[in-house]
Amino acid sequence: MFSKIIFYSHFHNGDVHVSRTFVRDIIAQFPNMSYEYWHRNHPDVLKDIKQLKLSLIHISEPTRLRRI
């Protein structure tokens, strides 16, 4: 059984903000788990969701994939 769920966003504040509803829904469905959200944006963007442990990570800009 899992004990932790980690949410991740490689993109910007708007993308993290849009995920709020999804994150809250998951937390409501599984209240006895621990949660982290990994992103590279301002730490206050999700501070109102108390169950989340926020982890700011350094993520380089997306690289373009090239066809070989």
Secondary structure, DSSP 4 states (H G I P E B T S, - for coil): ---EEEEE--S-HHHHHHTHHHHHHHHHH-TTSEEEEEESS-GGGGTT-TTEEEEE---PPPPPP---
